[in-house]
Amino acid sequence: MRYVLAMSATESASPPGRPAAQGAAPPPVPGRDPRVQWVPTLAVIVIGILTVRPMGFSGWSLAVAVLYTINSAALLARHLPEHRVPRHLALLWPTLGVVAAAALIGAGRSGPGYLFAFFLAGHIGYRLETRPALVLAGICSLLCGGVLYFGLGPGHDVLPWAVGLATGAPVLIGIVNRSRRRAVVAAIAAAESAERAARAEARTAVLTERSRIARDVHDVLAHSLAGINMQLELADALIDTGDLEKVREANDKAHGLVRESLKQAQWTVQALREDALPLLESLAAMLESSGHHDVLTVTGTVRDVPPPVTQNLLRIAQEALTNATRHAPGGDAAAELEFAGSSVTLRIRNRPATRAVMAGAGSGMGLIGMRERVALLGGTVTAGPVTEGPDQGGWKVEAVIPG
């Protein structure tokens, strides 16, 4: 009988899967089809049943048949998923398989009994940690080599003892395959973690953008619609008095608020669409459209600032001017833009009202929006009454933003 030693790196490995806690199924490793791994196993079992002799139901033939059955069971067991093999059996069954393989090499007069030892040694390297795998593979080599060297069975006349010593060598192939599998699993885990982080970052960005849009919508709609509603209610109440002059006045104010709302809506849409607005030009145009001419003062060395700083300063200015129009009608307003070394400061001041204040209580969302805007950029904002100077009795808003 001619014997052929054949063992590939792929054949030495069990079905893929990462080491996992007992009861938890590890994820599959791409590029490895478990069905392919059954081909060499079934081939060895079939070749064995056709060539291993003697096999029968009595005497020495029965012993060989039992050893062949044990070897076949051990070889099939390597296809069990790792999470389904109890820890105390993970080392026991390969050890029993190695002993049975060495016994089959010595007991059989023919057949590739040594292939069972080769495949088990490769699987030991794949399934066990490096140290116990090397120890068990060494035991496999010593047992198989010793059986042949000392002539402990009829098989020693067919195989040289060096073949027995070589049966533990595939453990190295198994160790390499295990290391490759773990590297692939680690790469997959890292990719999945990066994907989850990207999703979380995208969700945070979406929520941040929603908050920004909510603030912009409030800046445009809250004050304007409240003022328009108040003037229309006033006009409705005055109709019953028959005072048409006051009705027209309330109606004109409502129209004025509508025009102002349209201007603010244009500013909001422009800010949402453009990444970079010219700060000085945009602020000056905003003051002009609000009826405050030549009231912008600039100090420090003018420079370009990041788009988020520009957008938020313009939104804060818009909110401050809207509040001034609502709570201090007729009062003059002034704006100061100061460029410092590492920050930009915007100050909006308005003098006390010169006309009757008709607006009701505000929602308080304006100041909240200002603080949110500035906090996102690491700055500060203060708002409160002016207690001294020519603007005493008025209101001041000051925002300091790094940039």
C-alpha positions in Angstrom: 0.0 0.0 0.0 1.4 3.4 -1.0 0.8 6.3 1.4 0.6 9.9 0.4 1.1 12.7 3.0 -1.1 15.6 2.1 -2.2 18.5 4.3 -3.2 22.0 3.2 -3.5 25.1 5.3 -7.1 25.3 4.5 -7.8 21.7 5.5 -6.2 22.1 8.9 -8.7 24.6 10.1 -12.1 24.2 11.6 -15.1 26.3 10.7 -14.5 30.0 11.3 -15.6 32.0 14.3 -14.0 34.2 16.9 -13.5 33.0 20.5 -16.7 33.9 22.3 -18.3 33.5 25.6 -20.1 30.2 26.2 -23.5 30.2 24.6 -22.8 33.2 22.3 -22.5 32.4 18.6 -19.4 34.2 17.0 -19.9 36.1 13.8 -18.8 34.3 10.5 -15.5 35.3 9.0 -15.9 36.4 5.3 -14.1 34.3 2.7 -14.4 31.0 4.4 -17.3 28.6 3.4 -18.0 26.1 6.2 -19.2 23.6 3.6 -15.8 23.5 2.0 -14.3 22.5 5.3 -16.3 19.3 5.3 -14.8 18.0 2.1 -11.4 16.9 3.5 -13.0 15.5 6.6 -15.4 13.3 4.7 -12.6 12.3 2.3 -10.4 11.0 5.1 -13.3 9.1 6.7 -14.3 7.5 3.4 -10.7 6.7 2.5 -10.2 5.2 5.9 -13.2 2.9 5.8 -12.1 1.7 2.4 -8.4 1.1 3.2 -7.9 0.7 7.0 -7.5 -3.1 7.7 -8.3 -5.2 9.5 -11.8 -4.1 10.5 -14.5 -6.5 11.6 -16.7 -7.5 14.5 -14.3 -9.8 16.5 -10.8 -9.9 18.0 -8.2 -7.5 16.7 -10.4 -6.4 13.8 -13.0 -5.2 16.3 -10.4 -3.2 18.1 -9.3 -1.5 14.8 -12.9 -0.8 14.0 -13.5 0.8 17.4 -10.4 3.0 17.0 -11.4 4.0 13.5 -14.9 5.0 14.8 -13.3 7.1 17.6 -11.0 8.8 15.2 -13.9 9.5 12.8 -15.9 11.0 15.7 -13.0 13.2 16.8 -12.5 14.4 13.2 -16.2 15.2 12.8 -16.2 17.0 16.2 -13.8 19.6 14.9 -16.7 21.1 12.9 -18.8 21.8 16.0 -19.0 25.6 16.5 -16.8 26.8 19.4 -19.7 28.3 21.4 -21.4 24.9 21.4 -18.4 23.0 22.9 -18.3 23.2 26.7 -15.0 24.5 28.0 -14.1 21.3 29.9 -14.5 19.4 26.7 -12.5 21.7 24.4 -9.2 20.1 25.5 -10.5 16.7 26.4 -11.8 15.5 23.1 -8.7 16.5 21.1 -6.6 14.7 23.6 -8.6 11.5 23.3 -8.5 11.9 19.6 -4.8 12.1 19.6 -4.4 9.0 21.7 -6.9 7.1 19.4 -5.0 8.3 16.3 -1.7 7.0 17.7 -3.4 3.7 18.6 -4.9 3.4 15.1 -1.5 3.9 13.5 -0.1 1.0 15.4 -3.1 -1.3 15.2 -3.9 -1.0 11.5 -1.9 -3.0 9.0 -2.9 -0.6 6.1 -4.8 2.6 5.4 -4.0 6.2 6.1 -4.5 6.2 9.8 -1.9 8.9 10.2 -4.2 11.4 8.4 -6.4 11.5 11.4 -3.5 12.6 13.6 -2.5 15.2 11.0 -5.9 16.8 10.8 -6.4 16.7 14.5 -3.1 18.4 15.1 -4.0 21.1 12.6 -7.3 21.6 14.3 -5.7 21.8 17.8 -3.6 24.7 16.6 -6.7 26.4 15.2 -9.0 25.8 18.2 -6.7 26.0 21.3 -4.4 28.7 22.6 -0.8 28.5 21.5 0.8 27.0 24.6 -1.7 24.1 25.1 -1.8 23.6 21.4 1.9 23.1 21.1 2.0 20.8 24.2 -0.8 18.6 22.8 0.8 18.6 19.3 4.1 17.5 20.9 2.3 14.7 22.7 0.7 13.6 19.4 4.2 13.5 17.7 5.7 11.5 20.6 2.8 9.0 20.8 2.7 8.4 17.0 6.4 8.3 16.6 6.8 6.1 19.6 4.2 3.6 18.4 6.1 3.2 15.1 9.6 3.4 16.6 9.1 0.7 19.2 6.9 -1.5 17.0 3.8 -1.5 19.2 1.6 -2.8 16.5 1.5 -4.2 13.0 1.5 -0.8 11.4 5.1 -0.2 12.2 6.2 -2.3 9.3 4.5 0.0 6.8 5.3 3.5 8.1 8.7 4.9 9.1 8.8 6.4 12.6 9.6 9.8 11.2 6.0 10.0 9.9 4.8 9.7 13.4 7.0 12.5 14.6 5.7 14.7 11.8 2.0 14.3 12.8 2.2 17.3 15.2 3.7 19.6 12.6 0.3 20.8 11.2 -0.3 22.5 14.6 1.7 25.4 13.2 -0.6 25.7 10.2 -3.5 25.8 12.6 -1.9 28.5 14.7 -1.3 30.6 11.6 -4.9 30.2 10.5 -6.2 31.1 14.0 -4.1 34.3 14.0 -5.3 35.2 10.6 -8.9 34.6 11.6 -8.6 36.7 14.7 -7.0 39.5 12.7 -9.9 39.4 10.2 -12.5 39.4 13.1 -10.7 42.3 14.7 -10.7 44.3 11.5 -14.4 43.6 11.0 -15.1 44.7 14.6 -13.1 47.9 14.1 -15.0 48.6 10.9 -18.3 48.0 12.6 -17.3 50.2 15.6 -16.2 53.0 13.2 -19.5 52.7 11.3 -21.5 53.0 14.6 -19.4 56.0 15.5 -20.0 57.6 12.1 -23.8 57.0 12.5 -23.8 58.5 16.0 -21.8 61.5 14.7 -24.2 62.0 11.8 -27.2 61.8 14.1 -25.6 64.4 16.4 -25.0 66.6 13.4 -28.6 66.3 12.3 -29.9 67.1 15.8 -27.5 70.1 16.0 -28.7 71.3 12.6 -32.4 70.9 13.7 -31.7 73.0 16.8 -30.1 75.7 14.7 -33.0 75.8 12.2 -35.4 75.9 15.2 -33.6 79.0 16.5 -33.6 80.6 13.1 -37.3 79.9 12.7 -38.0 81.4 16.1 -36.0 84.5 15.2 -38.1 85.1 12.1 -41.5 84.1 13.2 -42.0 84.4 17.0 -41.7 88.1 17.5 -43.1 89.1 14.1 -46.2 86.9 14.3 -46.9 88.0 17.9 -46.7 91.6 16.9 -48.9 91.2 13.8 -51.4 89.2 15.8 -51.5 92.0 18.5 -52.1 94.7 15.9 -54.8 92.8 14.2 -56.6 92.1 17.5 -56.3 95.8 18.4 -57.8 96.8 15.0 -60.6 94.3 15.5 -61.3 95.8 18.9 -61.2 99.4 17.6 -63.8 98.6 14.8 -66.5 98.5 17.5 -65.5 102.0 18.7 -65.9 103.4 15.2 -62.4 105.1 15.5 -61.3 104.5 11.9 -58.1 106.5 12.4 -56.8 104.2 15.1 -58.0 101.2 13.1 -55.9 102.4 10.1 -52.9 103.0 12.4 -53.1 99.5 13.8 -53.5 98.1 10.3 -50.5 100.1 9.1 -48.4 98.8 11.9 -49.5 95.2 11.0 -48.4 95.8 7.4 -45.1 97.2 8.6 -44.5 94.1 10.7 -45.3 91.9 7.7 -42.7 93.8 5.7 -40.2 93.5 8.5 -40.9 89.7 8.7 -40.3 89.3 5.0 -36.9 91.0 5.4 -36.0 88.8 8.3 -37.1 85.7 6.4 -34.8 86.7 3.5 -31.9 87.1 6.0 -32.7 83.7 7.5 -32.9 81.9 4.1 -29.6 83.5 3.0 -27.9 82.5 6.2 -29.1 78.9 5.8 -28.1 78.6 2.2 -24.7 80.3 2.3 -21.6 79.1 4.1 -19.9 82.4 4.4 -21.6 85.8 4.7 -19.6 89.1 4.8 -19.9 90.1 8.4 -19.5 93.9 8.1 -21.6 94.3 5.0 -24.4 92.0 6.2 -24.5 93.7 9.6 -24.6 97.1 8.1 -27.4 96.1 5.7 -29.4 94.6 8.5 -29.2 97.8 10.5 -30.2 99.8 7.4 -33.2 97.6 6.8 -34.3 98.0 10.4 -34.3 101.8 10.0 -31.0 102.5 11.8 -28.6 104.3 9.5 -24.9 104.9 10.1 -25.0 103.4 13.6 -22.4 100.7 13.2 -19.0 101.3 14.9 -16.0 99.0 14.2 -13.0 98.8 16.4 -9.8 96.7 16.1 -8.3 95.2 13.0 -11.0 93.9 10.7 -10.4 90.3 9.6 -12.3 87.3 8.2 -13.9 85.1 10.8 -15.2 81.5 10.5 -18.6 81.2 8.9 -20.3 79.8 12.1 -19.1 82.9 14.0 -20.5 85.2 11.2 -23.8 83.4 11.1 -24.4 83.4 14.8 -23.4 87.1 15.2 -25.9 88.0 12.5 -28.6 85.9 14.2 -27.9 87.5 17.6 -27.9 91.0 16.0 -31.3 90.2 14.3 -32.8 89.0 17.6 -31.5 92.1 19.5 -32.9 94.5 16.8 -36.2 92.7 16.8 -36.5 92.9 20.5 -35.6 96.6 20.3 -38.3 97.2 17.8 -40.9 95.4 19.9 -40.1 96.6 23.3 -38.6 100.1 22.6 -40.4 101.4 19.5 -39.0 104.7 18.4 -35.8 104.4 20.4 -32.5 104.8 18.7 -30.2 101.7 18.4 -26.5 101.4 17.9 -24.2 98.5 17.1 -20.5 98.0 17.9 -18.3 95.3 16.4 -14.9 94.9 18.1 -12.2 92.7 16.7 -9.8 91.6 19.5 -6.8 89.3 19.2 -8.7 86.1 19.7 -12.4 87.0 19.8 -15.1 89.1 18.2 -17.5 91.1 20.3 -20.9 92.4 19.2 -22.7 95.0 21.2 -26.3 96.1 20.4 -27.7 99.1 22.5 -31.1 100.7 22.2 -32.5 103.7 24.0 -35.8 103.8 25.8 -39.0 103.8 23.8 -40.4 107.1 22.5 -43.8 105.5 21.5 -46.2 103.4 23.5 -45.1 99.8 23.9 -48.0 97.7 22.6 -46.3 94.3 22.6 -47.2 91.6 25.2 -44.8 89.5 27.2 -42.2 87.6 25.1 -41.7 83.9 25.1 -38.2 84.1 26.4 -36.9 81.9 23.6 -34.9 84.7 22.1 -32.4 84.9 24.9 -32.3 81.1 25.1 -31.5 81.0 21.4 -28.7 83.6 21.9 -27.1 81.7 24.7 -27.3 78.4 22.8 -25.7 79.9 19.7 -22.8 81.4 21.7 -22.4 78.3 23.9 -21.9 76.2 20.8 -18.9 78.4 19.9 -17.5 78.6 23.4 -18.4 82.3 23.9 -20.5 84.3 26.3 -23.6 86.5 26.0 -25.0 89.0 28.4 -28.3 91.0 28.2 -29.8 93.5 30.5 -30.8 97.1 31.1 -28.4 100.0 30.6 -28.0 101.8 34.0 -25.7 104.7 33.0 -24.6 106.8 30.2 -26.6 108.4 27.3 -28.5 105.1 26.8 -29.6 104.8 30.4 -33.0 103.2 30.6 -32.5 101.3 27.4 -31.3 97.7 26.8 -27.9 96.2 25.9 -26.9 92.8 24.4 -23.3 91.9 24.3 -21.9 88.7 22.7 -18.2 87.6 22.8 -17.3 84.7 20.5 -13.8 83.3 20.0 -12.6 83.5 16.5 
